[in-house]
Amino acid sequence: MTDTTPLLSARSTIGAWLAHPVGSQIVAGIAGQAGIDDSALGLMRNIPLERLLSAGGEPPAGLVESLESKVNGGEVPEPDAVTGLGWTEVITTGRFTGKTVIVTGAASGIGRAVASRVAREGGRVIAVDLFQDRLDAFASSLPDADITAVAADITNSGDIARIIDSAHGRADALANVAGIIDDFSPIHEVSDIVLERVFNVNVFGVIRLTRAVIPLMIEARRGSIVNIASEAALRGSSAGLAYTASKTAVLGITRSTAYMYEKFGIRVNSVAPGGTLTGMRPGATSQFGQARLNEHIADAPLALPEALAASIAFLLSDDGVNVSGALLASDGGESVF
């Protein structure tokens, strides 16, 4: 290795690997095997390579070490000698100590990152999702944390009652993260099935769970709610009609609720994520809608779920004391492209 050639590890970003004479060849080979084209790879430039390698599960034993050795000419770099490291999550110890926080969609993606962050910052987390096995895996990953896993459907009134029961009369904060994407169909194609499915989760589920939580916050005369909107709430070129309309409705829910309960010390905000490495993808899509959406491709890089959790945790916590009724575009600048 020359003095000017950087040392890389799997923690270095894909962008750093692409800028390396050997690393770029390695990443191109990985992308080719995974069917990832150059434009998609460019959007992943701020993602650590290890996250790409583990996207389909644990990478084969020895793969990471082999790639690191190859890119560094056989040299094993010391941690403090590695370059190209991206953003690193920094935990605020004790920020949620003594607080009970309900997080939906907690088994994967942004919801899991939020639940993990709150738990590691001392909070009691009511982790809600459809899949008990995934919730159990999440809870097992943080054995010292206070996590109550509740397999529940936020479109079901009985399940919502179980979520509230699990909170034991206290809900200091609520993160409405659970949501589903549509099939990109425009208004002349959208079916009632898609409309009802998307609105039941993204709108009515949010309303019904929040409706059940609010009385606990009124009694305590304090609370913080964060609703997950989307870039689709800011522009029409992000998704289909159903998803775009549902996430725009989330802004209305946020603003109305923030106003109605301000005198009880309850803050309500929305976060609009841009492209995030969550794995949430539509199945079959409208050809018309997909083709039209493909005409607008923002160049903002994908974010890690943990980066969204940082924004959401700020608003959930007392650090967001002076913020209510706001929409935070946590999107790497995508909304200005």
N, C-alpha and C positions, 0 to 999 in steps of 0.2 A: 504494500500500500504506500502511496505517496503522502507527503505531509498535507497536500491540498485535497485529498480525497476523503470525504466525510465517512465516519463510521456509523453504520445504521444498525438498528435492531427492529424487532417486530413491533416495538412501541413507536417507532418513527412513522410519520405520516406517509400515506401513499404518494403524496406530492413530493416528499423528500426522496422516496424510492424512484419515482419517475425522473427526478432530476439527476440521478446517479447513473453513470455509464453502464454498470452491470445491473443495478437495481431495476432500471427501466425494462431490461430484457426479462428479468424474473417476473415482474408484475404483469408484463404483457402476456407472458405464458400462462400465469394464473387466471388472468381475465379471459383469455381465449378459451381455456377449459371450462370456465364458468359461463361463457356466452355473454360477457360484459363488453360492450363496445367502447370506443375511445371517449365518446361524449359522456357516457355514464361514469366511466373511470375518472374523468376530469372533475365531475361533481363530487367524487369521493376523495378529493385531494387532501382534505383536512382530517380524514379518518385514519386512525392507526392501522397499519397493515394487519396486525393481529386480529382486528375485528372483521376484516374481510376473510381471513383464513378460518375464522370460527363461525362464519355466517350459517353454515350448514350443520353445525355441531362441532365437537372437539376435533381439531386437526389431527392427522395421524401422528403417532409418537415419533419424535425426532425431526418432524418437518420444519418446525420453527428454527431449531438449532442448525439444521442443514442449510436453510436459506440465509441465516445470519452469517454462517461461515463462508458461504459462497460469495455473498455480496462484499464481505470484508477481506477477501483474499485469504481465507483460512484463519484470520485473526478473530478472537473472541473479545469484543469490546467491553471495557469496564462501563458500568451504568452511567458514570459521570462523564464518559467520553463520547456518548452517543449523541448524534445531532438529529435535527428534524423532528423533535418531539412536539406534539401539538398541545392543545389546552389540557390542563390537568385539573380534575375536580378537587376542591379544597373544602373539607368538612368544617362547619362551624359548630364546635362541640357545645352541646347543651342548649342549642337554640330552641328545640322543641320539648325540652324537659318539662314533665308535668302536663303535657298537652296530648289530647286524643285527636287524631287526624284520620278521617275516612278518605280512602283513595280508591277510586274505581279504575278498572282496566289494569289492576296491579300485577297481573301475571306476566306481562310482557311489555316491551317498548317503553314509551314515555311513562306510563302508569307505574311500571315496576321501578323505573329509575326514581320517580318521585317518592314512592313508598320506601325504597331503600334509603334515599337521602334523609327523609324524615326520621326513619328508624335509627339511622346511624348518628343523627343529631339529637337523640334522646327521647323522641316522641313515641307514644303508643299508637300503632298503626292498625286500623281496621282495613285490611287488604281485601278488596272485593273484585271478583272476576267470575267468569262462567266455569272455569276449569279448576277443580279442586286439586288435581295432581300438580298442575303448574304453580298454584298458590303454595302447596306444601313444599315444592322444590325451592321456591323463593324464600319461604320462611326458614327452611333448613340451611340456606346459604348465609343466614345471619342468626346463628344460634343464640347469641347473647342479646338480641334485640327483642322488644316487646311487640310482637306481631300476632294479630288475630286474623286468621284466614277465613273468609266467608265466601263460599261459592254461591253466587246469587246473580239473578237476572234483574237489572234495574227497570225492566219493562213490566215486572211482575209485582203486584202490591204485597203479596205474602212474603216475597223475598226482600222487599224493601223493609218490611217490618222486622225481619230477622237481622238486617244490617243495623237498624236502630237499636234493637235489643242488645246487640253485641257491643254497642258503644256504652252501655251501662249508664245512660242518662247524661252523658257528656260528649259534646262534639265541639272542639275548639276550632277545627278547620275541616273543610271539605274540598277535595280536588276531584272535580267531575272530568275525568280523563277518558273514560270508556267511550268509544265511538266506532262507527263503521263507515267505509267508503261506499260510493255508488258504482255504477257500471259506465260512467261517463256519458250517459244518454242525455241529449238535449231535450227541450220541452216537447218537440213534436214526436219524440220516440219514447219518452219515459213512461214506464208502466205503473199502474197502481201498486203492484207488488213491491217494486223498488221504492216508490214514494213512502209507502207505509212502513217498510222495513227500516229505511234510513231515518225517518222522522220518529219512529217509535223509540229508537235508541238515542239518537243525537239530540232530540228535542224533548219528547215526552218523558224519556227516562231521566234526563237532567232535571226537568221540572218536578217530577214525582219524588225523586230522592231529595232534592233541595227542599221541597215542600215539607217533607218529613223531618229534615234536620233543623230547619229554621226555628221551630218552637224551642228546641234545646238552647239555641244561641240567644233567642229573645230572653229566656229565663236567666241565662248567664250574663246578659247584656254585653256580649262581646262575641266575636267570631270572624272568621275569614273564609271566603269561598273563592275558588279559582275555577272558572269554566274554560275548557279547551275549545277555542274556536279554530281557525285555520286561515292560511293564505286565501282560501276560497271565500272567506268573508270580506276580503279586501279587493278582490278582482274576480272577473268572470272567466278567467282563462286557466283555472286550476283544477276543475273537476266538472262533473255533470250537474244538471239542474238540481237533483235531489240533495246532493251533498252541499252544494253551494248555498241553496236556500236554507238548509238545516243549520249550517254554521253561521249564516247571517242571522238566523233566529236566535242563536246562542248569544249574540251581542245584545239583542233586545231583552233577553232574559237577564243578562248581566246588568244592564243599565236600569231596568225597572226594579230589580231586587236591591241594587245598591241604593237607589233613591228611597224605596219604601222602608228600608230597615236601618237607615243611617243613624237615626236617633237612638237605636239600641246598641250602637257601637259595632255594628256588623259591616264589614267591608266585603265588596264583591267585585272581582275583576276578571278579565279574560286574557288569555295568552293565545296568540296566533302563531303556531309553529310554521316554519317553512319546511323544506325537504329535510326529513329526519330518517336516520337509519333504524327503522322499526320493523321492517318486513311486512308492513301492511300494504297489500296490493289487491287490486280488483281481480276478479276471475274473468269471465267473458265480458268484453267491453263493446260498446257501440262503435262501429267503424266510423260513422260520421263524427261522433264526439271525439274519439281518439285522434282522428286525423286533424280535426280543428285544434285540439289542445296541443298537438305536436308542433303547430305553427308558432307557439309561444313557449320557448324553452329559456328559462332564466339560468344565469350562469352562477348563481349563488351556490356555494358548496353545501353538501349534506352535513347535517349536524349529528352528533351523538345524542341519544336520549338523555344522557347525563347533563348535557348542556341545556336542554329544555328544563330538566328538573331543577337546575340552578335558578332559572328565571321563576319557575312556579313556586319553589320553596321560599324565595324572597317574598313573594306576594302572600303566601300562606302564613308566613312568620310575622312577628312583631316588627321586623325590619321594614315591612311595607305599611307601617302605621299611617302614613299620610297619603295613601293611594287607594282610591275606591272609584268604581265606575269606569275604570280605564281599560283600554285595549293595548296590550304590550305585544308588538310584533317581534317575536324572538325567532328571527329568520335569516340571520347573517346578511341582512340588507336586501333580501329577495324582493321585498315589497317596493323598493325604489328602482328596480331594474326595468 
